């Protein structure tokens, strides 16, 4: 395995996940605020399930996203 190639590829994947996830969450929250489903002070439960084929990895991350 080439460590540099692996690390570069992994960082690229994580960057894409982070940027895309942030955009989607921000859009969903703004839409929910606009149509009255949220008031703006909630704590939202969040969960990500990461899977990587070929190595049998499934990892779940849970947290709360606080609006204010």
N, C-alpha and C positions, 0 to 999 in steps of 0.2 A: 504494500500500500504506500502511496506517495502522500506523506503527511501534509505537505503544502497544498496539493490538489484537494485533498479531503477537507482541510480547514477552510480553504477558499470557497468550496462548494457549500459546505455547511453554513458558513457565515452568510453567504448569498441567500440560502434558503431561509434562515432565521430573519434576515433583514426583510425579505419579501413577506413573511408571515407577520412580522411586527407592523410594517407599514400598512399592509392590506387590512389587518385586524383593526388597527386604530381607526382607519377611514370608515370601515363598516360599522364599528361601534359608535363613532361620532355621528354618522348619518342616522342610524337607528334611534339614538337618543334625541337628536334634534327633531326628527320626525315625530317621535312620541311626545315631546314637549309641545310641538306646534299643534298637534291634534288633541291635546289634553289628557293623554294616557299617563303622562308623568307631570309632576309639579315642579321638580327641580331640586328636591332635597333628599331624594331616595338613595338607598344603597342597593345596587343591583347585583344579584348573584351572577357570577360568570364562571364558565367552565370551558376548557380546551382539552380535547382528546388528541394526542399526538400518536400517530402510528407510522412505523417505518417497516416497509416490507423487506423481506430477505433476512431480517435479524430477529423477527418476532417481538418487536418493541411496541408496546401500547402503554402510554403514560398519560395520566389525567392530572390536570392542574385546575384547582378551583380557587376563587378569590371573590372579593366584593369590589365593585366599582362605585365609589362614592361621588354623588353629584354635588353635594354642597351642604 
